Amino acid sequence: MNKTIRTYEDLLEYKSNLQKQLYIQKQLIYEDVDEIKEELKPVSDIVKNLGKFFAPSEDQSWIVRGTNTIVDLVVRNVFLKKSGWLARAIVPFLAHNISSHLVSDNKNGLLQKVFSWFSGSRKK
């Protein structure tokens, strides 16, 4: 603003203009941040999915625990029976983490399928 401030009203008008400019700049920043988030969404999805390999699910329901136990026994005693120590250490860890996430994400569908098997066997 090149106009000189001579009165109190001029000062209030200048303040009002500055507040409007500040609001507009904040909105532009918010829009830019939203665009950056949208552009980085595929990367964040990949990182989130890779995190499932290295961290077990926080869901500790009986179906997740049972599945983890079965996966652990099958992987260690069947698939990796004659493998080296490194494979026997890493593969069950990854299989345990992946299976815990898959089961916890699809828990309701799995429970319905298991219950339908048992209810179907009684009707026959």
C-alpha positions in Angstrom: 0.0 0.0 0.0 1.6 3.2 -1.2 -0.9 5.5 0.4 0.3 7.2 3.6 -1.7 6.7 6.8 -2.9 10.1 8.1 -5.9 9.2 10.2 -7.0 6.5 12.5 -9.5 5.4 9.9 -6.7 5.0 7.4 -4.9 2.8 9.9 -8.0 0.6 10.5 -8.5 0.3 6.7 -4.9 -0.7 6.3 -5.2 -3.3 9.1 -8.3 -4.7 7.5 -6.6 -5.0 4.1 -3.6 -6.8 5.8 -6.0 -9.2 7.5 -7.7 -10.0 4.2 -4.3 -10.6 2.5 -3.3 -12.8 5.4 -6.5 -14.8 5.1 -6.0 -15.2 1.3 -2.4 -16.3 1.8 -3.4 -18.9 4.4 -6.0 -20.3 2.1 -3.4 -20.6 -0.6 -1.1 -22.4 1.7 -3.9 -24.8 2.8 -4.6 -25.6 -0.8 -1.0 -26.2 -1.6 -0.7 -28.6 1.4 -3.8 -30.4 0.2 -2.3 -30.8 -3.3 1.0 -32.1 -1.9 -0.9 -34.6 0.3 -2.9 -35.8 -2.8 0.3 -36.1 -4.8 2.0 -38.1 -2.1 -1.0 -40.4 -1.4 0.4 -43.3 -3.5 3.7 -43.1 -1.6 2.0 -43.0 1.8 -0.1 -46.0 0.8 3.0 -48.0 -0.2 4.7 -47.1 3.1 1.6 -48.1 5.1 1.4 -51.5 3.3 5.1 -52.1 3.8 4.7 -51.4 7.5 2.4 -54.4 7.6 5.4 -56.6 6.8 7.4 -55.4 9.8 4.9 -54.8 12.5 2.3 -57.2 13.8 -1.4 -56.3 14.0 -2.5 -54.8 17.2 -5.6 -56.9 17.2 -5.2 -59.7 19.7 -8.5 -61.6 19.2 -8.6 -65.3 19.4 -8.9 -65.8 15.7 -5.8 -63.7 15.0 -3.8 -65.6 17.7 -5.0 -68.9 16.4 -4.2 -68.1 12.8 -0.7 -66.8 13.8 0.0 -70.0 15.7 -1.1 -72.2 12.7 0.9 -70.1 10.2 3.9 -70.2 12.5 3.7 -74.0 12.9 3.1 -74.7 9.2 5.8 -72.3 7.9 8.5 -73.5 10.4 7.7 -77.3 10.3 6.6 -77.8 6.7 7.9 -75.1 4.4 11.2 -74.3 6.1 12.0 -77.8 7.5 15.4 -78.0 5.8 16.1 -74.3 5.3 19.0 -72.4 6.7 18.9 -70.5 10.0 18.5 -67.1 8.3 15.4 -68.2 6.4 14.0 -69.9 9.5 14.4 -66.6 11.4 13.0 -64.1 8.8 10.3 -65.9 6.9 8.1 -66.9 9.9 8.4 -63.3 11.2 7.1 -61.9 7.9 4.4 -64.5 7.5 3.2 -63.9 11.1 2.9 -60.2 10.5 1.2 -60.5 7.1 -1.2 -63.1 8.3 -2.1 -61.1 11.4 -3.0 -58.0 9.3 -4.9 -60.1 6.7 -7.0 -61.8 9.4 -7.6 -58.7 11.5 -8.7 -56.8 8.3 -11.1 -59.6 7.2 -12.1 -60.9 10.6 -15.9 -60.6 10.2 -15.9 -62.3 6.8 -13.8 -65.2 8.1 -15.9 -65.7 11.2 -19.1 -65.8 9.1 -17.4 -68.4 6.8 -16.3 -70.6 9.7 -19.7 -70.4 11.4 -21.4 -71.2 8.1 -19.3 -74.4 7.8 -20.3 -75.5 11.2 -23.9 -74.6 10.8 -24.0 -76.4 7.4 -22.5 -79.6 8.8 -25.3 -79.8 11.5 -28.1 -79.5 8.9 -26.9 -82.5 6.9 
